[in-house]
Amino acid sequence: MELFYDPQFAGTGRLNEAESKHCINVLRHKLDDIITVTNGKGSFFECQITSAHPKRCELNLLSHTTEKERPFKLHLAVAPTKSSDRLEWLLEKAVELGVDEITLLQCHHSERKKVRPERIEKVVIAAMKQSLKARLPKINPLTPFKTFIKETGDYHPFIAHCHASTKEPLKKCYAPNTNALICIGPEGDFSEQEVADAMALGFTSVSLGDSRLRTETAGLIACHTIHLFND
């Protein structure tokens, strides 16, 4: 099944120009073909093409279903890697697994000071469509770590790091069916002061195993661990 994304779609009307072009010119869909559209808010719309125009593909709604909600929410907060390809790989895989919110962190040891929000959004949308999900994760802008840790919402906050301090494996600290916020540091790890500041604000200090992991590997393992314990 192919999935098309239009944030304004509500069941009737037309696809936006970008998705119309992809549907008609690239995938060669024709009049009367059946396609599935999501608005990224949890809905799947099964529709029939009534006008196969490459700039305004008109649709008629056949059925509407809602993606089942998970009993937990997952927020991945990660410092961008020096390589944009590695960061995009992590975000793609995190969305495939299932993540509700993504925040990019500016940390003391961060080597990368800027990101391209439009590129991040494009990667996340493509991963949502490829994995046939109906909910687009919330994407937050690059945020200083000290600012970010002051407001964690309704998530249980965890910070994963490699410093030799008291910490438990994430799998032992996480309670299934609860919301989780996982913070992953840059290539040089969080500073000891950043870890101390987070813990002072209620973060739980955790490890992700005995190996020293790359940022993108750590992020993927953290997301997988949360999903595994909710399976």
C-alpha positions as CSV (number, residue, x, y, z in Angstrom):
1,M,0.0,0.0,0.0
2,E,1.2,3.5,-0.8
3,L,0.4,6.3,1.6
4,F,0.0,9.9,0.7
5,Y,0.3,12.8,3.2
6,D,-1.6,16.0,3.1
7,P,-1.9,17.8,6.5
8,Q,-5.0,19.7,5.3
9,F,-6.9,16.7,4.0
10,A,-10.1,15.9,5.9
11,G,-11.7,13.2,3.7
12,T,-13.0,15.0,0.7
13,G,-11.5,17.4,-1.9
14,R,-8.1,17.2,-3.4
15,L,-4.5,16.4,-2.6
16,N,-2.0,19.3,-2.4
17,E,0.1,20.0,-5.4
18,A,3.2,18.1,-4.3
19,E,1.3,14.9,-3.5
20,S,-0.9,15.3,-6.6
21,K,2.3,15.4,-8.7
22,H,3.7,12.4,-7.0
23,C,0.5,10.4,-7.3
24,I,-0.2,11.1,-10.9
25,N,3.2,11.8,-12.6
26,V,5.5,9.6,-10.6
27,L,3.3,6.7,-9.5
28,R,1.1,6.9,-12.6
29,H,-2.2,6.6,-10.8
30,K,-5.3,7.1,-13.0
31,L,-8.9,7.9,-12.8
32,D,-10.9,5.6,-10.5
33,D,-7.7,4.2,-8.8
34,I,-8.0,3.7,-5.0
35,I,-5.4,5.4,-2.8
36,T,-4.9,6.0,0.9
37,V,-4.2,9.4,2.4
38,T,-3.3,10.5,5.9
39,N,-3.3,14.0,7.4
40,G,-0.7,13.0,10.0
41,K,-3.2,13.3,12.8
42,G,-4.1,9.6,13.2
43,S,-6.6,9.2,10.2
44,F,-6.4,6.9,7.2
45,F,-8.7,8.0,4.3
46,E,-9.3,5.4,1.6
47,C,-10.3,7.4,-1.5
48,Q,-11.1,7.0,-5.2
49,I,-9.5,9.3,-7.7
50,T,-12.2,11.3,-9.5
51,S,-9.9,13.7,-11.4
52,A,-6.3,12.6,-12.2
53,H,-4.8,16.1,-12.5
54,P,-1.1,16.3,-11.6
55,K,-1.6,19.6,-9.8
56,R,-5.0,19.0,-8.1
57,C,-5.8,15.3,-7.8
58,E,-9.5,15.2,-6.8
59,L,-10.7,12.4,-4.5
60,N,-13.9,10.9,-3.2
61,L,-13.9,9.4,0.2
62,L,-14.7,5.6,0.5
63,S,-13.8,4.9,4.1
64,H,-12.2,6.4,7.1
65,T,-10.2,4.6,9.8
66,T,-8.1,5.7,12.8
67,E,-4.7,4.3,13.7
68,K,-4.7,2.6,17.0
69,E,-3.1,4.7,19.7
70,R,-0.3,3.2,21.8
71,P,-0.7,3.2,25.6
72,F,2.5,5.2,25.9
73,K,4.2,8.2,24.3
74,L,7.9,8.4,23.4
75,H,9.9,11.6,23.1
76,L,13.4,11.4,21.6
77,A,15.7,14.3,22.4
78,V,19.0,14.0,20.7
79,A,22.0,16.1,19.9
80,P,22.6,16.3,16.1
81,T,25.5,14.3,14.9
82,K,28.3,15.9,12.9
83,S,27.2,13.9,9.9
84,S,23.8,14.9,8.7
85,D,23.4,11.5,7.1
86,R,23.7,9.8,10.5
87,L,21.2,12.0,12.1
88,E,18.7,11.5,9.3
89,W,19.2,7.7,9.5
90,L,18.4,7.8,13.3
91,L,15.3,10.0,12.8
92,E,14.1,7.7,9.9
93,K,14.4,4.6,12.1
94,A,12.9,6.2,15.2
95,V,9.8,7.2,13.2
96,E,9.6,3.7,11.7
97,L,9.6,2.2,15.2
98,G,7.2,4.8,16.5
99,V,8.0,8.1,18.2
100,D,5.6,10.9,19.2
101,E,8.0,13.9,19.6
102,I,11.5,14.7,18.5
103,T,13.7,17.5,19.9
104,L,17.2,18.3,18.7
105,L,19.5,19.4,21.5
106,Q,22.3,21.9,21.6
107,C,24.8,20.6,24.1
108,H,28.2,21.6,25.6
109,H,30.1,19.1,23.4
110,S,27.9,19.5,20.3
111,E,30.0,19.8,17.1
112,R,27.0,20.8,15.0
113,K,25.4,24.1,15.8
114,K,22.8,24.3,13.0
115,V,20.3,22.0,11.4
116,R,17.9,22.5,8.4
117,P,14.4,22.2,9.8
118,E,12.8,21.7,6.4
119,R,15.2,18.8,5.7
120,I,14.4,17.2,9.1
121,E,10.7,17.5,8.4
122,K,11.1,16.0,5.0
123,V,12.9,12.9,6.4
124,V,10.3,12.4,9.1
125,I,7.4,12.7,6.7
126,A,9.0,10.2,4.3
127,A,9.6,7.7,7.1
128,M,6.0,8.1,8.3
129,K,4.7,7.3,4.8
130,Q,7.1,4.5,4.2
131,S,6.2,2.8,7.5
132,L,2.4,3.3,6.9
133,K,1.8,5.4,10.0
134,A,-0.9,8.0,10.4
135,R,0.6,10.2,13.1
136,L,3.4,12.6,12.2
137,P,5.7,13.2,15.2
138,K,5.9,16.7,16.6
139,I,9.3,18.1,15.5
140,N,10.7,20.7,17.9
141,P,13.5,23.2,16.9
142,L,17.1,23.0,18.0
143,T,17.0,23.8,21.7
144,P,19.8,24.5,24.3
145,F,20.0,21.6,26.7
146,K,19.8,23.8,29.8
147,T,16.5,25.2,28.5
148,F,15.1,21.9,27.4
149,I,15.5,20.0,30.7
150,K,13.4,22.6,32.6
151,E,10.2,21.5,31.0
152,T,9.6,17.8,30.3
153,G,5.8,17.7,30.2
154,D,4.1,14.5,31.1
155,Y,7.0,12.3,30.3
156,H,9.2,10.3,32.6
157,P,12.6,11.8,31.7
158,F,15.8,9.7,31.2
159,I,19.3,10.8,30.3
160,A,21.7,8.2,28.8
161,H,25.4,8.8,29.2
162,C,28.8,7.0,29.5
163,H,30.1,8.7,32.7
164,A,31.2,6.4,35.5
165,S,28.4,7.3,37.9
166,T,25.5,5.4,39.5
167,K,23.0,4.4,36.8
168,E,20.8,1.5,35.9
169,P,20.1,0.0,32.6
170,L,17.1,1.7,30.9
171,K,15.3,-1.6,30.7
172,K,15.3,-1.8,34.6
173,C,14.2,1.8,35.1
174,Y,11.3,2.1,32.6
175,A,7.8,1.0,33.6
176,P,5.7,-0.2,30.6
177,N,2.7,1.8,29.5
178,T,4.2,5.1,30.8
179,N,5.4,8.1,28.7
180,A,9.2,8.2,28.2
181,L,11.5,11.0,27.3
182,I,15.0,9.8,26.3
183,C,17.9,12.2,26.1
184,I,20.9,11.2,23.9
185,G,24.0,13.3,23.8
186,P,26.5,14.3,21.1
187,E,29.6,12.3,20.0
188,G,31.5,13.7,23.0
189,D,28.7,12.7,25.3
190,F,26.9,15.0,27.7
191,S,29.2,16.9,30.1
192,E,29.2,15.8,33.7
193,Q,27.6,19.1,34.6
194,E,24.8,18.5,32.1
195,V,24.1,15.1,33.6
196,A,24.1,16.6,37.1
197,D,21.8,19.4,36.1
198,A,19.3,17.0,34.5
199,M,19.3,14.7,37.5
200,A,18.7,17.7,39.8
201,L,15.5,18.3,37.8
202,G,14.3,14.8,38.2
203,F,15.9,12.9,35.3
204,T,16.8,9.3,35.8
205,S,20.4,8.5,34.8
206,V,20.5,5.3,32.7
207,S,22.9,3.2,30.6
208,L,22.1,1.4,27.3
209,G,24.5,-1.5,27.7
210,D,28.2,-2.1,28.2
211,S,29.4,-0.9,24.8
212,R,30.2,2.7,24.0
213,L,27.7,3.6,21.3
214,R,27.5,6.2,18.6
215,T,24.8,8.8,19.0
216,E,22.6,7.4,16.3
217,T,23.0,3.8,17.6
218,A,22.2,4.9,21.2
219,G,19.1,6.7,20.0
220,L,17.8,3.7,18.1
221,I,18.5,1.3,21.0
222,A,16.7,3.6,23.4
223,C,13.6,3.8,21.2
224,H,13.6,0.0,20.6
225,T,14.0,-0.7,24.4
226,I,10.9,1.3,25.1
227,H,8.9,-0.4,22.4
228,L,10.2,-3.8,23.4
229,F,8.9,-3.4,27.0
230,N,5.5,-2.3,25.7
231,D,5.1,-5.2,23.3
